[in-house]
Amino acid sequence: MAQDVRLALTVEDDLRSLLTQLADGHLDAKPVSLAVNNVRNHGPQLLDEIAV
């Protein structure tokens, strides 16, 4: 399990570095509800930041 967490963090860091290089400050990454993963969910509340 610890290896999975490290892998997930590495992938997230890799993706984040790609976004910051290309977006040059025009995109913000923030934690949002897992409801964004379901195509049946709609609405602006999906963009609300959640506490982690």
Beta strands, then each sheet from edge to edge (+ up, - down):
end
